[in-house]
Amino acid sequence: QVQLVESGGGLVQAGGSLRLSCAASGRTFSNYAMGWFRQAPGKEREFVAAIYWSAINTYYADSVKGRFTISGDNAKNTVLLQMNSLKPEDTAVYYCAARRGLAVPDFSRYDYWGQGTQVTVSS
């Protein structure tokens, strides 16, 4: 049974930083992509960043390029999302997700999801 558990969310002022962590368990993830998505109240879930561990490729939404960094520790089955220069519009519930294969921005193509962690950025 695949499990994804996010941690690291919280309240931060605009311009600040947070680091989210996703601990994955239940199988070997070497041929999997791990992604971060977010959903704000009243809005659709949107892609943030993804990483394909085997090829160590990364993929970012334009809105977070240059501010967010995704990284993975394959040995520990952990994916991190370092978020810098946070803006109030980054406020959302952030979800970790996994899929077999390459990193893609479409949330419907991810098979496993965590429970989410709240990120709130105050102005």
Disulfide bonds with the S-S distance in Angstrom:
Cys22-Cys96 2.04
